[in-house]
Amino acid sequence: MKKSTKIILFILILIGSIYAFFYKKNLCGIILFLISLFPIFFIFRNEFLLLAFFKIKKKNIKGLKKCLKSIKNPKLQLTKNQIAYYYFLYGIVYSESNIIKSENYMQKALYLGLKFKQNIAIAQLNLAIASLSKGHKKKAEFLLLEAKKKDIHGLLHDQIKIIKNKMKNIGYKNRPNPYFRNKY
């Protein structure tokens, strides 16, 4: 539902509430006034994003993807901060299957501005994995360092350690042997 539709719905219910107060139906007026606050709440908290966060809490990736697909036009339906979390959640969806798409979504989320440091750390960790898969070791090290700074609760400590160990192994596997002589 668009933001403008939610505002119109709020105005209509509020007019109904005023009408009830005018005809001395106070209980009906109070109930309608309280109901009119729901559309305003859902302007600042999109219902599909709320459902998506519940799905991610239950680790239901298919349900998460379905909730995100319900948002047809994010620029009309969401605020700027909600759009950042929309892209962040899409980055999480594609982090297992398509690391390039995940990287694009995480970059958009960081550009638009994630609110919490833990979410920024998760996004930077995913970007570090994508950089490492492309062979950009320096960029991956920088992003891991930034993710470690943002991870104030230490929830990503193990994942950061695993990626650092993989970075050490990658450096020696891909390096050619300097003592090998070509026949040509």
Disulfide bonds with the S-S distance in Angstrom:
none
